[in-house]
Amino acid sequence: MRQSSLNRRSVLKLMAGGLAFPYVSRGYAAAPSETLNHASFGASGMAFADIESLTASPHLKLVAVADVDLNRAAEVKKRFPGIRVYQDYRELLDKEKDLHSVNISTPDHMHAPITMRAMERGLNVYTQKPLAQTVYEARQLARFAREKGLVTQMGIQIHSHPVHKAVVAIIQDHAIGRVKEVHSWSGKKWGDSAPRPDRVDPVPAGLSWDGWLGVAAARPFIAGWYHPGEWRKRLDFGTGTFGDMGCHILDPVFGALGLTAPVEVYSTGGAPNRHSWGLDSVVRYTFPATAHTIEKPTLTWYDGDRRPPAEVASLVGKGPLSDQGSIYVGTEGVLYSPYIDAPVLLPADRFAAYKYPQPQGDDHYLQFVEACRGNGKTSAPFSYAGPLTEMVLLGCLSTRFPNKALAWDADALKVTNLEEANRFVRREYREGYGTAGLARG
């Protein structure tokens, strides 16, 4: 079995420093007129990694950041001493008149509102995954970006990695024939079965709790339960393990198979409680056929401690499966794709003479910068990332209704056989945080 010399941790570490793809040339100088004035929404964590990677280009200058927690802006101020710091993203967008581009690297619930407001300003946007928190938001962002002709990119950095491209090439080469089913999983556990703590804690100095809540309904601050990292587990703020990793792991599945919207989504476990996403989810999608699949191909997602059944896992050998990855089952063979590791065709003897593709990778961040400057296009624009995100978020939605097959009408943006499910297709925004673009339709 072929193994890659890069594991996930090392790849992401390199990406955070903007050095994931050292063979991408950065040795050219920019004239002042070519420099993009850029702002970041978010100042630390993933936002800081995004900033470092975007500013690796000599053609982009960070001029401002907005973060609701001013305590978390110290590192970026030290690294970029001339920047202007805001606590309210709306104030930044109102006052910074000379921007060309922005990145949105906040908790999930604020991705769509900030992205839409930036696009309404005519700005090019790099938004972290998942693109939005609801299916409706993802649809509206893709629509607006298309209508305005803006440069967009979703932060699924592995999309531009050679391993990702190799998987897509192998599937579309029909090396394993037409795909019948795919099984994908993540060992992460961004869920919580415990009830919300019954207490109220003081809001830390420097944190705008109202600003952090943003579009979500008002509620007391609980130390360590929402901010800075636990929000991923909470229904109103994150998207659980599925939303957190689905846009990464299912990206090559969606792209390689040329999938469109599913016709049915079915969850058999991992239901959320009143406040938090569930653990150990299993969700099965059924899709229309594509040029690379049989009729009604299925995709099953597993997370936490759940994994593909033994008969599927046995197709790749006797050892344990990788912590994250996918198994593609075709009419002529199997492709095992550990996450950010070399894909393997099986059975091995059948593919002994197969020449694995060796595609060149791209720098996902600098691809965005150059596209903003009129050089080339992004590979994960909202026209692609929107439908991908819709698919993932439908899976999240289905976990609220275990053991019920949800029939999905993508054109109508509606579950046709369970009206109760449609209240989660779209959310209500707290007054002052919506935008015209997200109110449409």
TORVOTOR-937701 format. One record per residue (C-alpha): residue number from 1; x, y, z. Coordinates in steps of 0.1 Angstrom, whole numbers. Layout:
<recs>
{rec NUM; {X; Y; Z}},
...
</recs>
This chain:
<recs>
{rec 1; {0; 0; 0}},
{rec 2; {15; 33; -11}},
{rec 3; {19; 59; 17}},
{rec 4; {24; 96; 15}},
{rec 5; {53; 113; 32}},
{rec 6; {30; 141; 43}},
{rec 7; {5; 136; 71}},
{rec 8; {-25; 158; 78}},
{rec 9; {-8; 177; 107}},
{rec 10; {23; 185; 87}},
{rec 11; {3; 196; 56}},
{rec 12; {-19; 219; 77}},
{rec 13; {11; 233; 95}},
{rec 14; {27; 242; 62}},
{rec 15; {-5; 257; 49}},
{rec 16; {-8; 279; 79}},
{rec 17; {26; 293; 71}},
{rec 18; {17; 297; 34}},
{rec 19; {42; 271; 24}},
{rec 20; {21; 242; 15}},
{rec 21; {32; 241; -21}},
{rec 22; {68; 253; -23}},
{rec 23; {69; 248; -61}},
{rec 24; {45; 278; -66}},
{rec 25; {66; 308; -76}},
{rec 26; {64; 339; -54}},
{rec 27; {95; 356; -66}},
{rec 28; {79; 385; -85}},
{rec 29; {75; 421; -73}},
{rec 30; {43; 441; -75}},
{rec 31; {38; 477; -86}},
{rec 32; {19; 497; -61}},
{rec 33; {-11; 498; -84}},
{rec 34; {-13; 460; -83}},
{rec 35; {-15; 457; -45}},
{rec 36; {-48; 445; -31}},
{rec 37; {-60; 462; 1}},
{rec 38; {-73; 434; 22}},
{rec 39; {-92; 430; 55}},
{rec 40; {-98; 399; 77}},
{rec 41; {-128; 391; 97}},
{rec 42; {-112; 372; 125}},
{rec 43; {-78; 378; 140}},
{rec 44; {-66; 346; 156}},
{rec 45; {-67; 308; 152}},
{rec 46; {-77; 299; 117}},
{rec 47; {-81; 335; 108}},
{rec 48; {-44; 342; 116}},
{rec 49; {-34; 312; 95}},
{rec 50; {-55; 325; 66}},
{rec 51; {-39; 360; 71}},
{rec 52; {-4; 346; 70}},
{rec 53; {-11; 325; 39}},
{rec 54; {-28; 354; 20}},
{rec 55; {-1; 379; 29}},
{rec 56; {26; 355; 16}},
{rec 57; {17; 372; -17}},
{rec 58; {36; 405; -24}},
{rec 59; {5; 417; -41}},
{rec 60; {-18; 417; -10}},
{rec 61; {-16; 441; 20}},
{rec 62; {-35; 436; 52}},
{rec 63; {-49; 469; 62}},
{rec 64; {-76; 460; 88}},
{rec 65; {-90; 432; 109}},
{rec 66; {-123; 429; 129}},
{rec 67; {-126; 406; 159}},
{rec 68; {-152; 407; 186}},
{rec 69; {-126; 396; 211}},
{rec 70; {-99; 423; 212}},
{rec 71; {-77; 401; 234}},
{rec 72; {-73; 378; 204}},
{rec 73; {-60; 406; 182}},
{rec 74; {-26; 410; 199}},
{rec 75; {-7; 385; 177}},
{rec 76; {-19; 400; 144}},
{rec 77; {-12; 435; 156}},
{rec 78; {24; 424; 165}},
{rec 79; {28; 408; 131}},
{rec 80; {12; 437; 112}},
{rec 81; {18; 468; 133}},
{rec 82; {2; 492; 109}},
{rec 83; {-33; 476; 107}},
{rec 84; {-65; 491; 120}},
{rec 85; {-85; 469; 144}},
{rec 86; {-122; 470; 148}},
{rec 87; {-145; 451; 171}},
{rec 88; {-176; 453; 149}},
{rec 89; {-174; 439; 113}},
{rec 90; {-201; 463; 102}},
{rec 91; {-180; 493; 113}},
{rec 92; {-150; 480; 94}},
{rec 93; {-170; 476; 62}},
{rec 94; {-185; 511; 67}},
{rec 95; {-152; 529; 73}},
{rec 96; {-127; 510; 51}},
{rec 97; {-135; 525; 17}},
{rec 98; {-105; 513; -3}},
{rec 99; {-107; 476; 2}},
{rec 100; {-104; 451; -27}},
{rec 101; {-107; 417; -9}},
{rec 102; {-115; 401; 25}},
{rec 103; {-114; 368; 42}},
{rec 104; {-141; 356; 66}},
{rec 105; {-127; 333; 92}},
{rec 106; {-152; 335; 121}},
{rec 107; {-175; 309; 138}},
{rec 108; {-198; 293; 112}},
{rec 109; {-230; 312; 121}},
{rec 110; {-214; 345; 109}},
{rec 111; {-199; 333; 76}},
{rec 112; {-229; 341; 55}},
{rec 113; {-239; 375; 70}},
{rec 114; {-204; 389; 68}},
{rec 115; {-197; 373; 34}},
{rec 116; {-229; 387; 19}},
{rec 117; {-224; 422; 34}},
{rec 118; {-188; 422; 20}},
{rec 119; {-201; 412; -15}},
{rec 120; {-227; 439; -13}},
{rec 121; {-198; 462; -10}},
{rec 122; {-184; 447; -43}},
{rec 123; {-155; 430; -25}},
{rec 124; {-139; 397; -35}},
{rec 125; {-142; 371; -7}},
{rec 126; {-123; 342; 7}},
{rec 127; {-146; 324; 32}},
{rec 128; {-137; 295; 54}},
{rec 129; {-157; 263; 53}},
{rec 130; {-185; 256; 57}},
{rec 131; {-195; 285; 34}},
{rec 132; {-227; 290; 55}},
{rec 133; {-246; 275; 83}},
{rec 134; {-279; 269; 65}},
{rec 135; {-287; 255; 30}},
{rec 136; {-306; 288; 21}},
{rec 137; {-275; 309; 30}},
{rec 138; {-253; 288; 8}},
{rec 139; {-277; 291; -21}},
{rec 140; {-279; 329; -17}},
{rec 141; {-242; 334; -15}},
{rec 142; {-236; 315; -47}},
{rec 143; {-264; 333; -65}},
{rec 144; {-252; 368; -54}},
{rec 145; {-215; 361; -63}},
{rec 146; {-226; 349; -98}},
{rec 147; {-248; 379; -104}},
{rec 148; {-221; 404; -93}},
{rec 149; {-192; 386; -111}},
{rec 150; {-171; 386; -79}},
{rec 151; {-140; 365; -72}},
{rec 152; {-147; 339; -45}},
{rec 153; {-130; 310; -29}},
{rec 154; {-140; 287; 0}},
{rec 155; {-113; 277; 24}},
{rec 156; {-111; 240; 16}},
{rec 157; {-73; 242; 11}},
{rec 158; {-69; 205; 5}},
{rec 159; {-89; 210; -27}},
{rec 160; {-57; 223; -43}},
{rec 161; {-35; 195; -29}},
{rec 162; {-19; 170; -53}},
{rec 163; {-35; 141; -34}},
{rec 164; {-70; 156; -38}},
{rec 165; {-64; 161; -75}},
{rec 166; {-51; 125; -79}},
{rec 167; {-83; 111; -64}},
{rec 168; {-104; 131; -88}},
{rec 169; {-83; 120; -118}},
{rec 170; {-84; 83; -109}},
{rec 171; {-122; 83; -105}},
{rec 172; {-128; 103; -137}},
{rec 173; {-104; 80; -155}},
{rec 174; {-129; 52; -146}},
{rec 175; {-101; 32; -131}},
{rec 176; {-126; 15; -108}},
{rec 177; {-154; 16; -134}},
{rec 178; {-186; 35; -124}},
{rec 179; {-189; 43; -88}},
{rec 180; {-218; 25; -69}},
{rec 181; {-213; 38; -34}},
{rec 182; {-189; 59; -13}},
{rec 183; {-182; 56; 24}},
{rec 184; {-166; 86; 41}},
{rec 185; {-158; 93; 77}},
{rec 186; {-141; 115; 103}},
{rec 187; {-130; 105; 138}},
{rec 188; {-136; 140; 152}},
{rec 189; {-162; 145; 179}},
{rec 190; {-176; 180; 175}},
{rec 191; {-208; 172; 194}},
{rec 192; {-221; 171; 229}},
{rec 193; {-247; 150; 246}},
{rec 194; {-246; 170; 279}},
{rec 195; {-272; 197; 287}},
{rec 196; {-263; 233; 286}},
{rec 197; {-248; 244; 320}},
{rec 198; {-274; 263; 341}},
{rec 199; {-252; 293; 350}},
{rec 200; {-243; 328; 339}},
{rec 201; {-207; 339; 339}},
{rec 202; {-192; 374; 336}},
{rec 203; {-182; 384; 301}},
{rec 204; {-144; 388; 299}},
{rec 205; {-130; 422; 294}},
{rec 206; {-124; 429; 257}},
{rec 207; {-151; 406; 244}},
{rec 208; {-182; 420; 228}},
{rec 209; {-206; 392; 237}},
{rec 210; {-234; 408; 217}},
{rec 211; {-212; 410; 187}},
{rec 212; {-200; 374; 192}},
{rec 213; {-237; 363; 192}},
{rec 214; {-243; 382; 160}},
{rec 215; {-273; 368; 141}},
{rec 216; {-281; 343; 170}},
{rec 217; {-307; 350; 197}},
{rec 218; {-295; 367; 229}},
{rec 219; {-284; 344; 257}},
{rec 220; {-261; 345; 288}},
{rec 221; {-224; 340; 285}},
{rec 222; {-211; 307; 298}},
{rec 223; {-173; 305; 302}},
{rec 224; {-158; 277; 282}},
{rec 225; {-190; 266; 266}},
{rec 226; {-191; 288; 235}},
{rec 227; {-160; 309; 230}},
{rec 228; {-133; 305; 218}},
{rec 229; {-135; 269; 204}},
{rec 230; {-165; 250; 217}},
{rec 231; {-190; 268; 194}},
{rec 232; {-185; 241; 168}},
{rec 233; {-206; 218; 190}},
{rec 234; {-235; 242; 194}},
{rec 235; {-265; 241; 171}},
{rec 236; {-268; 279; 168}},
{rec 237; {-232; 286; 161}},
{rec 238; {-214; 256; 145}},
{rec 239; {-222; 226; 123}},
{rec 240; {-208; 198; 143}},
{rec 241; {-183; 173; 130}},
{rec 242; {-202; 168; 98}},
{rec 243; {-201; 205; 89}},
{rec 244; {-166; 210; 102}},
{rec 245; {-150; 182; 82}},
{rec 246; {-176; 173; 56}},
{rec 247; {-167; 201; 33}},
{rec 248; {-131; 188; 33}},
{rec 249; {-135; 151; 31}},
{rec 250; {-166; 151; 8}},
{rec 251; {-150; 177; -15}},
{rec 252; {-132; 151; -37}},
{rec 253; {-163; 129; -36}},
{rec 254; {-185; 157; -48}},
{rec 255; {-161; 169; -75}},
{rec 256; {-148; 135; -88}},
{rec 257; {-183; 121; -92}},
{rec 258; {-198; 153; -106}},
{rec 259; {-226; 151; -81}},
{rec 260; {-256; 174; -80}},
{rec 261; {-281; 178; -52}},
{rec 262; {-292; 146; -35}},
{rec 263; {-327; 133; -39}},
{rec 264; {-329; 117; -5}},
{rec 265; {-310; 120; 28}},
{rec 266; {-314; 95; 57}},
{rec 267; {-298; 96; 91}},
{rec 268; {-297; 67; 114}},
{rec 269; {-280; 82; 145}},
{rec 270; {-262; 110; 161}},
{rec 271; {-292; 132; 168}},
{rec 272; {-286; 166; 185}},
{rec 273; {-301; 176; 218}},
{rec 274; {-317; 211; 224}},
{rec 275; {-284; 230; 223}},
{rec 276; {-256; 208; 207}},
{rec 277; {-250; 187; 177}},
{rec 278; {-249; 149; 182}},
{rec 279; {-221; 124; 183}},
{rec 280; {-214; 94; 162}},
{rec 281; {-235; 103; 132}},
{rec 282; {-244; 81; 102}},
{rec 283; {-260; 98; 72}},
{rec 284; {-268; 82; 38}},
{rec 285; {-274; 102; 6}},
{rec 286; {-289; 90; -26}},
{rec 287; {-281; 110; -58}},
{rec 288; {-291; 111; -94}},
{rec 289; {-267; 93; -117}},
{rec 290; {-237; 111; -133}},
{rec 291; {-212; 102; -160}},
{rec 292; {-191; 86; -133}},
{rec 293; {-217; 66; -114}},
{rec 294; {-243; 39; -117}},
{rec 295; {-280; 48; -113}},
{rec 296; {-288; 61; -78}},
{rec 297; {-253; 61; -63}},
{rec 298; {-251; 64; -25}},
{rec 299; {-228; 82; -2}},
{rec 300; {-227; 74; 35}},
{rec 301; {-210; 96; 61}},
{rec 302; {-198; 84; 95}},
{rec 303; {-182; 104; 123}},
{rec 304; {-170; 101; 159}},
{rec 305; {-167; 64; 167}},
{rec 306; {-188; 52; 138}},
{rec 307; {-171; 36; 107}},
{rec 308; {-182; 18; 76}},
{rec 309; {-195; -17; 81}},
{rec 310; {-171; -46; 82}},
{rec 311; {-179; -58; 47}},
{rec 312; {-169; -24; 33}},
{rec 313; {-138; -19; 56}},
{rec 314; {-126; -54; 45}},
{rec 315; {-123; -42; 9}},
{rec 316; {-92; -22; 19}},
{rec 317; {-75; -49; 40}},
{rec 318; {-73; -62; 75}},
{rec 319; {-57; -32; 92}},
{rec 320; {-76; -3; 108}},
{rec 321; {-89; 24; 87}},
{rec 322; {-73; 59; 87}},
{rec 323; {-89; 83; 112}},
{rec 324; {-105; 102; 82}},
{rec 325; {-110; 92; 46}},
{rec 326; {-132; 77; 20}},
{rec 327; {-137; 43; 2}},
{rec 328; {-151; 44; -33}},
{rec 329; {-167; 12; -45}},
{rec 330; {-169; 9; -82}},
{rec 331; {-180; -17; -107}},
{rec 332; {-144; -27; -115}},
{rec 333; {-126; -21; -82}},
{rec 334; {-121; 0; -51}},
{rec 335; {-103; 32; -43}},
{rec 336; {-92; 38; -7}},
{rec 337; {-85; 75; 0}},
{rec 338; {-71; 82; 34}},
{rec 339; {-75; 119; 41}},
{rec 340; {-45; 138; 28}},
{rec 341; {-26; 106; 20}},
{rec 342; {-19; 87; -11}},
{rec 343; {-49; 70; -27}},
{rec 344; {-48; 32; -32}},
{rec 345; {-65; 11; -59}},
{rec 346; {-77; -24; -48}},
{rec 347; {-74; -53; -52}},
{rec 348; {-37; -46; -56}},
{rec 349; {-30; -74; -81}},
{rec 350; {-56; -60; -105}},
{rec 351; {-40; -26; -105}},
{rec 352; {-3; -36; -103}},
{rec 353; {4; -20; -137}},
{rec 354; {-18; 11; -131}},
{rec 355; {1; 44; -134}},
{rec 356; {-11; 67; -107}},
{rec 357; {-16; 103; -118}},
{rec 358; {9; 128; -104}},
{rec 359; {-8; 161; -106}},
{rec 360; {8; 193; -95}},
{rec 361; {-8; 212; -66}},
{rec 362; {-16; 248; -63}},
{rec 363; {-15; 273; -35}},
{rec 364; {-52; 277; -27}},
{rec 365; {-46; 312; -11}},
{rec 366; {-24; 327; -38}},
{rec 367; {-48; 313; -64}},
{rec 368; {-74; 336; -49}},
{rec 369; {-50; 366; -47}},
{rec 370; {-41; 362; -84}},
{rec 371; {-77; 357; -95}},
{rec 372; {-85; 390; -77}},
{rec 373; {-57; 406; -98}},
{rec 374; {-72; 392; -130}},
{rec 375; {-48; 363; -134}},
{rec 376; {-66; 329; -137}},
{rec 377; {-96; 316; -117}},
{rec 378; {-102; 301; -83}},
{rec 379; {-108; 263; -81}},
{rec 380; {-134; 264; -53}},
{rec 381; {-156; 295; -62}},
{rec 382; {-190; 298; -47}},
{rec 383; {-205; 283; -79}},
{rec 384; {-188; 250; -68}},
{rec 385; {-186; 256; -30}},
{rec 386; {-222; 266; -26}},
{rec 387; {-237; 233; -39}},
{rec 388; {-210; 213; -20}},
{rec 389; {-219; 231; 12}},
{rec 390; {-256; 226; 5}},
{rec 391; {-250; 189; 3}},
{rec 392; {-231; 188; 36}},
{rec 393; {-256; 209; 55}},
{rec 394; {-285; 187; 43}},
{rec 395; {-267; 159; 61}},
{rec 396; {-264; 180; 92}},
{rec 397; {-301; 188; 90}},
{rec 398; {-311; 152; 86}},
{rec 399; {-295; 143; 119}},
{rec 400; {-323; 162; 136}},
{rec 401; {-348; 136; 122}},
{rec 402; {-332; 102; 127}},
{rec 403; {-347; 72; 109}},
{rec 404; {-367; 94; 85}},
{rec 405; {-359; 95; 48}},
{rec 406; {-360; 132; 38}},
{rec 407; {-370; 137; 1}},
{rec 408; {-352; 168; -12}},
{rec 409; {-364; 192; -39}},
{rec 410; {-333; 213; -47}},
{rec 411; {-351; 237; -70}},
{rec 412; {-377; 245; -44}},
{rec 413; {-351; 244; -16}},
{rec 414; {-376; 222; 3}},
{rec 415; {-380; 189; 21}},
{rec 416; {-412; 176; 4}},
{rec 417; {-423; 149; 28}},
{rec 418; {-417; 164; 62}},
{rec 419; {-427; 200; 66}},
{rec 420; {-412; 203; 100}},
{rec 421; {-377; 199; 85}},
{rec 422; {-380; 230; 64}},
{rec 423; {-377; 253; 94}},
{rec 424; {-340; 244; 95}},
{rec 425; {-334; 252; 58}},
{rec 426; {-333; 288; 67}},
{rec 427; {-328; 307; 100}},
{rec 428; {-341; 339; 115}},
{rec 429; {-316; 367; 121}},
{rec 430; {-315; 389; 151}},
{rec 431; {-324; 425; 142}},
{rec 432; {-294; 445; 128}},
{rec 433; {-274; 415; 115}},
{rec 434; {-292; 406; 83}},
{rec 435; {-285; 419; 48}},
{rec 436; {-306; 426; 18}},
{rec 437; {-290; 397; -1}},
{rec 438; {-299; 371; 25}},
{rec 439; {-335; 385; 29}},
{rec 440; {-342; 379; -8}},
{rec 441; {-363; 349; -20}},
</recs>
